[in-house]
Amino acid sequence: MIWEVWQYATTPVALPYVKSMGFLKEVIATAARGKRCQKHWSPHYQACRNSILRAADACPRHRHLLIFGAGSLQDIPLDILSKRFERITLVDLVFLSAARSKAALYPNVCLRERDVSESLVDINAGTLKVCDPVHWLDDPEIDLVVSLNLLTQLPLMPVKWLESHGNFNEHQTEKLGQDLINSHLQYLQKFKAKKDTVVCLIADRWVQRFDCEGQLIKEFDPWWDVPQPVIQQEWDWQVMPLGEASNRYSQIHRVGVTIL
């Protein structure tokens, strides 16, 4: 708890709604869970690193690498990638001190605190508007774009915010969630439309919850019923082992990789 309080007090934020909408608190809570569940999360981290490297192998050139949802950087093979690409841009709403320290070791790596959806300003103001992101689309040197464990997270905090701060019904917030996911998929496709750009999408595809005896008790689609692209590779990520969130259940996410 002391670590979490210290992180909240000392982490710099560039975007004003990162604290007010709960993003910083959520990032810190996720980092704390990652520490507690290191044994269960390590295979997922390694699978992500391997997938990014395979995507890098598919690039004819290695000028600029852009990663959305860089977060803790633990699922990014930064040491290898920094040697292969001329420059790397890591994007997320906020970066904790450990990520900042790690990125600082590489002169060709930069952190950018940005809203990938380009919609949070409007949502924070209480509207249901979802924008079409355009940032970085004009960079002709981007050879690889990675969306890393981000897509299914995009609706969660905005929907939670609107449900507690506005008079919106379930149908409206569900549509917002779908619009945020669709907007991100279309954004990635626009990068793919550029000649020779490889796009790697790593995201949750299905979620299952099991009781303490290992029996399936619940499952759901984290894509909000948005059609999913074909998976080229997949694995299970034990996000919440038994005893982490509850002694009554554990939760496993099926993660899939798509090279667009």
C-alpha positions as protocol buffer text, in pm:
chain_id: "A"
residue {
  index: 1
  type: MET
  ca { x: 0 y: 0 z: 0 }
}
residue {
  index: 2
  type: ILE
  ca { x: 286 y: 239 z: 81 }
}
residue {
  index: 3
  type: TRP
  ca { x: 433 y: 180 z: -266 }
}
residue {
  index: 4
  type: GLU
  ca { x: 100 y: 257 z: -432 }
}
residue {
  index: 5
  type: VAL
  ca { x: 54 y: 580 z: -234 }
}
residue {
  index: 6
  type: TRP
  ca { x: 409 y: 689 z: -318 }
}
residue {
  index: 7
  type: GLN
  ca { x: 359 y: 620 z: -688 }
}
residue {
  index: 8
  type: TYR
  ca { x: 37 y: 819 z: -694 }
}
residue {
  index: 9
  type: ALA
  ca { x: 200 y: 1114 z: -521 }
}
residue {
  index: 10
  type: THR
  ca { x: 519 y: 1122 z: -728 }
}
residue {
  index: 11
  type: THR
  ca { x: 423 y: 1008 z: -1080 }
}
residue {
  index: 12
  type: PRO
  ca { x: 416 y: 1303 z: -1322 }
}
residue {
  index: 13
  type: VAL
  ca { x: 117 y: 1322 z: -1553 }
}
residue {
  index: 14
  type: ALA
  ca { x: 93 y: 1521 z: -1875 }
}
residue {
  index: 15
  type: LEU
  ca { x: -280 y: 1482 z: -1934 }
}
residue {
  index: 16
  type: PRO
  ca { x: -518 y: 1646 z: -1684 }
}
residue {
  index: 17
  type: TYR
  ca { x: -782 y: 1371 z: -1688 }
}
residue {
  index: 18
  type: VAL
  ca { x: -538 y: 1089 z: -1607 }
}
residue {
  index: 19
  type: LYS
  ca { x: -595 y: 1139 z: -1236 }
}
residue {
  index: 20
  type: SER
  ca { x: -953 y: 1264 z: -1236 }
}
residue {
  index: 21
  type: MET
  ca { x: -1085 y: 974 z: -1448 }
}
residue {
  index: 22
  type: GLY
  ca { x: -897 y: 713 z: -1246 }
}
residue {
  index: 23
  type: PHE
  ca { x: -635 y: 610 z: -1503 }
}
residue {
  index: 24
  type: LEU
  ca { x: -334 y: 670 z: -1278 }
}
residue {
  index: 25
  type: LYS
  ca { x: -491 y: 476 z: -993 }
}
residue {
  index: 26
  type: GLU
  ca { x: -567 y: 188 z: -1231 }
}
residue {
  index: 27
  type: VAL
  ca { x: -214 y: 183 z: -1374 }
}
residue {
  index: 28
  type: ILE
  ca { x: -65 y: 169 z: -1026 }
}
residue {
  index: 29
  type: ALA
  ca { x: -306 y: -107 z: -919 }
}
residue {
  index: 30
  type: THR
  ca { x: -217 y: -309 z: -1229 }
}
residue {
  index: 31
  type: ALA
  ca { x: 156 y: -266 z: -1162 }
}
residue {
  index: 32
  type: ALA
  ca { x: 105 y: -382 z: -803 }
}
residue {
  index: 33
  type: ARG
  ca { x: -90 y: -685 z: -923 }
}
residue {
  index: 34
  type: GLY
  ca { x: 189 y: -761 z: -1169 }
}
residue {
  index: 35
  type: LYS
  ca { x: 436 y: -769 z: -882 }
}
residue {
  index: 36
  type: ARG
  ca { x: 218 y: -1002 z: -678 }
}
residue {
  index: 37
  type: CYS
  ca { x: 144 y: -1229 z: -976 }
}
residue {
  index: 38
  type: GLN
  ca { x: 488 y: -1224 z: -1134 }
}
residue {
  index: 39
  type: LYS
  ca { x: 503 y: -1605 z: -1156 }
}
residue {
  index: 40
  type: HIS
  ca { x: 170 y: -1619 z: -1342 }
}
residue {
  index: 41
  type: TRP
  ca { x: 227 y: -1316 z: -1563 }
}
residue {
  index: 42
  type: SER
  ca { x: 582 y: -1394 z: -1678 }
}
residue {
  index: 43
  type: PRO
  ca { x: 476 y: -1644 z: -1951 }
}
residue {
  index: 44
  type: HIS
  ca { x: 238 y: -1383 z: -2091 }
}
residue {
  index: 45
  type: TYR
  ca { x: 511 y: -1119 z: -2093 }
}
residue {
  index: 46
  type: GLN
  ca { x: 745 y: -1355 z: -2275 }
}
residue {
  index: 47
  type: ALA
  ca { x: 482 y: -1449 z: -2532 }
}
residue {
  index: 48
  type: CYS
  ca { x: 422 y: -1079 z: -2603 }
}
residue {
  index: 49
  type: ARG
  ca { x: 795 y: -1016 z: -2644 }
}
residue {
  index: 50
  type: ASN
  ca { x: 825 y: -1309 z: -2884 }
}
residue {
  index: 51
  type: SER
  ca { x: 529 y: -1187 z: -3089 }
}
residue {
  index: 52
  type: ILE
  ca { x: 673 y: -838 z: -3122 }
}
residue {
  index: 53
  type: LEU
  ca { x: 1005 y: -980 z: -3237 }
}
residue {
  index: 54
  type: ARG
  ca { x: 831 y: -1194 z: -3499 }
}
residue {
  index: 55
  type: ALA
  ca { x: 649 y: -885 z: -3624 }
}
residue {
  index: 56
  type: ALA
  ca { x: 982 y: -700 z: -3640 }
}
residue {
  index: 57
  type: ASP
  ca { x: 1125 y: -985 z: -3849 }
}
residue {
  index: 58
  type: ALA
  ca { x: 846 y: -926 z: -4101 }
}
residue {
  index: 59
  type: CYS
  ca { x: 947 y: -562 z: -4154 }
}
residue {
  index: 60
  type: PRO
  ca { x: 1147 y: -492 z: -4471 }
}
residue {
  index: 61
  type: ARG
  ca { x: 1300 y: -188 z: -4300 }
}
residue {
  index: 62
  type: HIS
  ca { x: 1360 y: -91 z: -3938 }
}
residue {
  index: 63
  type: ARG
  ca { x: 1336 y: 285 z: -3911 }
}
residue {
  index: 64
  type: HIS
  ca { x: 1059 y: 379 z: -3668 }
}
residue {
  index: 65
  type: LEU
  ca { x: 876 y: 145 z: -3427 }
}
residue {
  index: 66
  type: LEU
  ca { x: 556 y: 273 z: -3267 }
}
residue {
  index: 67
  type: ILE
  ca { x: 404 y: 87 z: -2971 }
}
residue {
  index: 68
  type: PHE
  ca { x: 62 y: 176 z: -2831 }
}
residue {
  index: 69
  type: GLY
  ca { x: -8 y: 62 z: -2475 }
}
residue {
  index: 70
  type: ALA
  ca { x: 358 y: 39 z: -2377 }
}
residue {
  index: 71
  type: GLY
  ca { x: 270 y: 62 z: -2007 }
}
residue {
  index: 72
  type: SER
  ca { x: 524 y: -105 z: -1780 }
}
residue {
  index: 73
  type: LEU
  ca { x: 751 y: -206 z: -2073 }
}
residue {
  index: 74
  type: GLN
  ca { x: 782 y: -553 z: -1923 }
}
residue {
  index: 75
  type: ASP
  ca { x: 620 y: -714 z: -2227 }
}
residue {
  index: 76
  type: ILE
  ca { x: 851 y: -530 z: -2471 }
}
residue {
  index: 77
  type: PRO
  ca { x: 1197 y: -669 z: -2565 }
}
residue {
  index: 78
  type: LEU
  ca { x: 1338 y: -318 z: -2562 }
}
residue {
  index: 79
  type: ASP
  ca { x: 1706 y: -413 z: -2553 }
}
residue {
  index: 80
  type: ILE
  ca { x: 1678 y: -612 z: -2878 }
}
residue {
  index: 81
  type: LEU
  ca { x: 1443 y: -368 z: -3050 }
}
residue {
  index: 82
  type: SER
  ca { x: 1658 y: -65 z: -2969 }
}
residue {
  index: 83
  type: LYS
  ca { x: 1940 y: -226 z: -3165 }
}
residue {
  index: 84
  type: ARG
  ca { x: 1721 y: -310 z: -3464 }
}
residue {
  index: 85
  type: PHE
  ca { x: 1522 y: 11 z: -3507 }
}
residue {
  index: 86
  type: GLU
  ca { x: 1658 y: 359 z: -3562 }
}
residue {
  index: 87
  type: ARG
  ca { x: 1402 y: 503 z: -3322 }
}
residue {
  index: 88
  type: ILE
  ca { x: 1125 y: 375 z: -3099 }
}
residue {
  index: 89
  type: THR
  ca { x: 823 y: 564 z: -2970 }
}
residue {
  index: 90
  type: LEU
  ca { x: 640 y: 417 z: -2672 }
}
residue {
  index: 91
  type: VAL
  ca { x: 291 y: 554 z: -2615 }
}
residue {
  index: 92
  type: ASP
  ca { x: 60 y: 541 z: -2315 }
}
residue {
  index: 93
  type: LEU
  ca { x: -147 y: 772 z: -2097 }
}
residue {
  index: 94
  type: VAL
  ca { x: 105 y: 760 z: -1814 }
}
residue {
  index: 95
  type: PHE
  ca { x: 438 y: 595 z: -1731 }
}
residue {
  index: 96
  type: LEU
  ca { x: 547 y: 497 z: -1381 }
}
residue {
  index: 97
  type: SER
  ca { x: 902 y: 553 z: -1259 }
}
residue {
  index: 98
  type: ALA
  ca { x: 1025 y: 200 z: -1341 }
}
residue {
  index: 99
  type: ALA
  ca { x: 926 y: 238 z: -1706 }
}
residue {
  index: 100
  type: ARG
  ca { x: 1079 y: 585 z: -1726 }
}
residue {
  index: 101
  type: SER
  ca { x: 1407 y: 458 z: -1584 }
}
residue {
  index: 102
  type: LYS
  ca { x: 1419 y: 165 z: -1824 }
}
residue {
  index: 103
  type: ALA
  ca { x: 1343 y: 377 z: -2133 }
}
residue {
  index: 104
  type: ALA
  ca { x: 1608 y: 629 z: -2031 }
}
residue {
  index: 105
  type: LEU
  ca { x: 1877 y: 364 z: -2089 }
}
residue {
  index: 106
  type: TYR
  ca { x: 1822 y: 382 z: -2466 }
}
residue {
  index: 107
  type: PRO
  ca { x: 1900 y: 705 z: -2653 }
}
residue {
  index: 108
  type: ASN
  ca { x: 1674 y: 613 z: -2947 }
}
residue {
  index: 109
  type: VAL
  ca { x: 1369 y: 540 z: -2728 }
}
residue {
  index: 110
  type: CYS
  ca { x: 1119 y: 810 z: -2633 }
}
residue {
  index: 111
  type: LEU
  ca { x: 806 y: 801 z: -2418 }
}
residue {
  index: 112
  type: ARG
  ca { x: 494 y: 985 z: -2529 }
}
residue {
  index: 113
  type: GLU
  ca { x: 202 y: 1041 z: -2294 }
}
residue {
  index: 114
  type: ARG
  ca { x: -94 y: 1057 z: -2529 }
}
residue {
  index: 115
  type: ASP
  ca { x: -451 y: 942 z: -2557 }
}
residue {
  index: 116
  type: VAL
  ca { x: -445 y: 686 z: -2839 }
}
residue {
  index: 117
  type: SER
  ca { x: -820 y: 717 z: -2885 }
}
residue {
  index: 118
  type: GLU
  ca { x: -802 y: 1099 z: -2907 }
}
residue {
  index: 119
  type: SER
  ca { x: -1147 y: 1094 z: -2746 }
}
residue {
  index: 120
  type: LEU
  ca { x: -1089 y: 1127 z: -2372 }
}
residue {
  index: 121
  type: VAL
  ca { x: -1111 y: 1506 z: -2363 }
}
residue {
  index: 122
  type: ASP
  ca { x: -1467 y: 1486 z: -2495 }
}
residue {
  index: 123
  type: ILE
  ca { x: -1559 y: 1189 z: -2279 }
}
residue {
  index: 124
  type: ASN
  ca { x: -1420 y: 1366 z: -1972 }
}
residue {
  index: 125
  type: ALA
  ca { x: -1652 y: 1655 z: -2058 }
}
residue {
  index: 126
  type: GLY
  ca { x: -1945 y: 1414 z: -2045 }
}
residue {
  index: 127
  type: THR
  ca { x: -2008 y: 1343 z: -2412 }
}
residue {
  index: 128
  type: LEU
  ca { x: -2029 y: 1018 z: -2607 }
}
residue {
  index: 129
  type: LYS
  ca { x: -1815 y: 1142 z: -2895 }
}
residue {
  index: 130
  type: VAL
  ca { x: -1549 y: 905 z: -3031 }
}
residue {
  index: 131
  type: CYS
  ca { x: -1292 y: 1055 z: -3264 }
}
residue {
  index: 132
  type: ASP
  ca { x: -1094 y: 914 z: -3554 }
}
residue {
  index: 133
  type: PRO
  ca { x: -729 y: 919 z: -3436 }
}
residue {
  index: 134
  type: VAL
  ca { x: -480 y: 1074 z: -3677 }
}
residue {
  index: 135
  type: HIS
  ca { x: -159 y: 1123 z: -3481 }
}
residue {
  index: 136
  type: TRP
  ca { x: 151 y: 961 z: -3637 }
}
residue {
  index: 137
  type: LEU
  ca { x: -33 y: 871 z: -3958 }
}
residue {
  index: 138
  type: ASP
  ca { x: 173 y: 1131 z: -4140 }
}
residue {
  index: 139
  type: ASP
  ca { x: 506 y: 972 z: -4043 }
}
residue {
  index: 140
  type: PRO
  ca { x: 638 y: 794 z: -4355 }
}
residue {
  index: 141
  type: GLU
  ca { x: 915 y: 617 z: -4164 }
}
residue {
  index: 142
  type: ILE
  ca { x: 696 y: 403 z: -3937 }
}
residue {
  index: 143
  type: ASP
  ca { x: 775 y: 43 z: -4029 }
}
residue {
  index: 144
  type: LEU
  ca { x: 608 y: -137 z: -3738 }
}
residue {
  index: 145
  type: VAL
  ca { x: 305 y: -49 z: -3525 }
}
residue {
  index: 146
  type: VAL
  ca { x: 220 y: -260 z: -3220 }
}
residue {
  index: 147
  type: SER
  ca { x: -105 y: -235 z: -3025 }
}
residue {
  index: 148
  type: LEU
  ca { x: -7 y: -408 z: -2703 }
}
residue {
  index: 149
  type: ASN
  ca { x: -271 y: -539 z: -2461 }
}
residue {
  index: 150
  type: LEU
  ca { x: -459 y: -213 z: -2517 }
}
residue {
  index: 151
  type: LEU
  ca { x: -765 y: -257 z: -2736 }
}
residue {
  index: 152
  type: THR
  ca { x: -998 y: -422 z: -2484 }
}
residue {
  index: 153
  type: GLN
  ca { x: -890 y: -174 z: -2216 }
}
residue {
  index: 154
  type: LEU
  ca { x: -996 y: 131 z: -2416 }
}
residue {
  index: 155
  type: PRO
  ca { x: -1365 y: 127 z: -2315 }
}
residue {
  index: 156
  type: LEU
  ca { x: -1329 y: 30 z: -1949 }
}
residue {
  index: 157
  type: MET
  ca { x: -1242 y: 353 z: -1770 }
}
residue {
  index: 158
  type: PRO
  ca { x: -1440 y: 583 z: -2003 }
}
residue {
  index: 159
  type: VAL
  ca { x: -1756 y: 375 z: -1957 }
}
residue {
  index: 160
  type: LYS
  ca { x: -1702 y: 361 z: -1582 }
}
residue {
  index: 161
  type: TRP
  ca { x: -1653 y: 738 z: -1577 }
}
residue {
  index: 162
  type: LEU
  ca { x: -1968 y: 812 z: -1774 }
}
residue {
  index: 163
  type: GLU
  ca { x: -2177 y: 572 z: -1568 }
}
residue {
  index: 164
  type: SER
  ca { x: -2081 y: 756 z: -1252 }
}
residue {
  index: 165
  type: HIS
  ca { x: -2081 y: 1112 z: -1390 }
}
residue {
  index: 166
  type: GLY
  ca { x: -2361 y: 1126 z: -1647 }
}
residue {
  index: 167
  type: ASN
  ca { x: -2717 y: 1027 z: -1719 }
}
residue {
  index: 168
  type: PHE
  ca { x: -2640 y: 761 z: -1977 }
}
residue {
  index: 169
  type: ASN
  ca { x: -2813 y: 428 z: -2017 }
}
residue {
  index: 170
  type: GLU
  ca { x: -2650 y: 90 z: -2074 }
}
residue {
  index: 171
  type: HIS
  ca { x: -2721 y: 97 z: -2446 }
}
residue {
  index: 172
  type: GLN
  ca { x: -2539 y: 430 z: -2484 }
}
residue {
  index: 173
  type: THR
  ca { x: -2231 y: 325 z: -2289 }
}
residue {
  index: 174
  type: GLU
  ca { x: -2218 y: -12 z: -2466 }
}
residue {
  index: 175
  type: LYS
  ca { x: -2217 y: 167 z: -2800 }
}
residue {
  index: 176
  type: LEU
  ca { x: -1937 y: 395 z: -2675 }
}
residue {
  index: 177
  type: GLY
  ca { x: -1732 y: 87 z: -2587 }
}
residue {
  index: 178
  type: GLN
  ca { x: -1788 y: -62 z: -2931 }
}
residue {
  index: 179
  type: ASP
  ca { x: -1707 y: 269 z: -3100 }
}
residue {
  index: 180
  type: LEU
  ca { x: -1377 y: 299 z: -2912 }
}
residue {
  index: 181
  type: ILE
  ca { x: -1274 y: -52 z: -3018 }
}
residue {
  index: 182
  type: ASN
  ca { x: -1381 y: -1 z: -3380 }
}
residue {
  index: 183
  type: SER
  ca { x: -1205 y: 335 z: -3396 }
}
residue {
  index: 184
  type: HIS
  ca { x: -879 y: 178 z: -3279 }
}
residue {
  index: 185
  type: LEU
  ca { x: -907 y: -106 z: -3531 }
}
residue {
  index: 186
  type: GLN
  ca { x: -967 y: 145 z: -3811 }
}
residue {
  index: 187
  type: TYR
  ca { x: -670 y: 350 z: -3688 }
}
residue {
  index: 188
  type: LEU
  ca { x: -446 y: 44 z: -3713 }
}
residue {
  index: 189
  type: GLN
  ca { x: -579 y: -32 z: -4061 }
}
residue {
  index: 190
  type: LYS
  ca { x: -478 y: 317 z: -4174 }
}
residue {
  index: 191
  type: PHE
  ca { x: -119 y: 241 z: -4076 }
}
residue {
  index: 192
  type: LYS
  ca { x: -145 y: -88 z: -4260 }
}
residue {
  index: 193
  type: ALA
  ca { x: -259 y: 97 z: -4573 }
}
residue {
  index: 194
  type: LYS
  ca { x: 81 y: 263 z: -4584 }
}
residue {
  index: 195
  type: LYS
  ca { x: 326 y: 70 z: -4799 }
}
residue {
  index: 196
  type: ASP
  ca { x: 536 y: -191 z: -4616 }
}
residue {
  index: 197
  type: THR
  ca { x: 410 y: -99 z: -4267 }
}
residue {
  index: 198
  type: VAL
  ca { x: 358 y: -406 z: -4046 }
}
residue {
  index: 199
  type: VAL
  ca { x: 85 y: -383 z: -3782 }
}
residue {
  index: 200
  type: CYS
  ca { x: 79 y: -624 z: -3487 }
}
residue {
  index: 201
  type: LEU
  ca { x: -232 y: -643 z: -3269 }
}
residue {
  index: 202
  type: ILE
  ca { x: -194 y: -820 z: -2935 }
}
residue {
  index: 203
  type: ALA
  ca { x: -516 y: -823 z: -2733 }
}
residue {
  index: 204
  type: ASP
  ca { x: -745 y: -1024 z: -2508 }
}
residue {
  index: 205
  type: ARG
  ca { x: -988 y: -1233 z: -2713 }
}
residue {
  index: 206
  type: TRP
  ca { x: -1192 y: -1417 z: -2448 }
}
residue {
  index: 207
  type: VAL
  ca { x: -1219 y: -1415 z: -2068 }
}
residue {
  index: 208
  type: GLN
  ca { x: -1304 y: -1711 z: -1844 }
}
residue {
  index: 209
  type: ARG
  ca { x: -1362 y: -1726 z: -1470 }
}
residue {
  index: 210
  type: PHE
  ca { x: -1324 y: -2049 z: -1269 }
}
residue {
  index: 211
  type: ASP
  ca { x: -1428 y: -2141 z: -918 }
}
residue {
  index: 212
  type: CYS
  ca { x: -1191 y: -2275 z: -654 }
}
residue {
  index: 213
  type: GLU
  ca { x: -1243 y: -2627 z: -786 }
}
residue {
  index: 214
  type: GLY
  ca { x: -1151 y: -2531 z: -1141 }
}
residue {
  index: 215
  type: GLN
  ca { x: -1504 y: -2533 z: -1282 }
}
residue {
  index: 216
  type: LEU
  ca { x: -1598 y: -2268 z: -1537 }
}
residue {
  index: 217
  type: ILE
  ca { x: -1850 y: -2028 z: -1382 }
}
residue {
  index: 218
  type: LYS
  ca { x: -1845 y: -1732 z: -1621 }
}
residue {
  index: 219
  type: GLU
  ca { x: -1708 y: -1627 z: -1958 }
}
residue {
  index: 220
  type: PHE
  ca { x: -1743 y: -1317 z: -2169 }
}
residue {
  index: 221
  type: ASP
  ca { x: -1627 y: -1135 z: -2479 }
}
residue {
  index: 222
  type: PRO
  ca { x: -1394 y: -843 z: -2394 }
}
residue {
  index: 223
  type: TRP
  ca { x: -1446 y: -705 z: -2747 }
}
residue {
  index: 224
  type: TRP
  ca { x: -1799 y: -586 z: -2666 }
}
residue {
  index: 225
  type: ASP
  ca { x: -1932 y: -804 z: -2953 }
}
residue {
  index: 226
  type: VAL
  ca { x: -1713 y: -626 z: -3211 }
}
residue {
  index: 227
  type: PRO
  ca { x: -1601 y: -878 z: -3481 }
}
residue {
  index: 228
  type: GLN
  ca { x: -1245 y: -995 z: -3421 }
}
residue {
  index: 229
  type: PRO
  ca { x: -976 y: -1037 z: -3687 }
}
residue {
  index: 230
  type: VAL
  ca { x: -826 y: -1381 z: -3742 }
}
residue {
  index: 231
  type: ILE
  ca { x: -577 y: -1493 z: -3479 }
}
residue {
  index: 232
  type: GLN
  ca { x: -235 y: -1616 z: -3591 }
}
residue {
  index: 233
  type: GLN
  ca { x: -118 y: -1710 z: -3242 }
}
residue {
  index: 234
  type: GLU
  ca { x: -278 y: -1736 z: -2898 }
}
residue {
  index: 235
  type: TRP
  ca { x: -207 y: -1826 z: -2535 }
}
residue {
  index: 236
  type: ASP
  ca { x: -369 y: -1815 z: -2193 }
}
residue {
  index: 237
  type: TRP
  ca { x: -281 y: -1543 z: -1943 }
}
residue {
  index: 238
  type: GLN
  ca { x: -368 y: -1615 z: -1581 }
}
residue {
  index: 239
  type: VAL
  ca { x: -454 y: -1258 z: -1493 }
}
residue {
  index: 240
  type: MET
  ca { x: -602 y: -1335 z: -1152 }
}
residue {
  index: 241
  type: PRO
  ca { x: -486 y: -1658 z: -992 }
}
residue {
  index: 242
  type: LEU
  ca { x: -696 y: -1798 z: -711 }
}
residue {
  index: 243
  type: GLY
  ca { x: -663 y: -1575 z: -406 }
}
residue {
  index: 244
  type: GLU
  ca { x: -561 y: -1261 z: -595 }
}
residue {
  index: 245
  type: ALA
  ca { x: -901 y: -1091 z: -628 }
}
residue {
  index: 246
  type: SER
  ca { x: -1095 y: -1357 z: -439 }
}
residue {
  index: 247
  type: ASN
  ca { x: -1052 y: -1696 z: -278 }
}
residue {
  index: 248
  type: ARG
  ca { x: -1360 y: -1806 z: -469 }
}
residue {
  index: 249
  type: TYR
  ca { x: -1242 y: -1766 z: -828 }
}
residue {
  index: 250
  type: SER
  ca { x: -953 y: -1725 z: -1070 }
}
residue {
  index: 251
  type: GLN
  ca { x: -961 y: -1553 z: -1409 }
}
residue {
  index: 252
  type: ILE
  ca { x: -785 y: -1642 z: -1733 }
}
residue {
  index: 253
  type: HIS
  ca { x: -769 y: -1430 z: -2047 }
}
residue {
  index: 254
  type: ARG
  ca { x: -712 y: -1584 z: -2389 }
}
residue {
  index: 255
  type: VAL
  ca { x: -471 y: -1352 z: -2571 }
}
residue {
  index: 256
  type: GLY
  ca { x: -448 y: -1348 z: -2949 }
}
residue {
  index: 257
  type: VAL
  ca { x: -204 y: -1200 z: -3198 }
}
residue {
  index: 258
  type: THR
  ca { x: -304 y: -1070 z: -3538 }
}
residue {
  index: 259
  type: ILE
  ca { x: -61 y: -936 z: -3797 }
}
residue {
  index: 260
  type: LEU
  ca { x: -268 y: -702 z: -4009 }
}
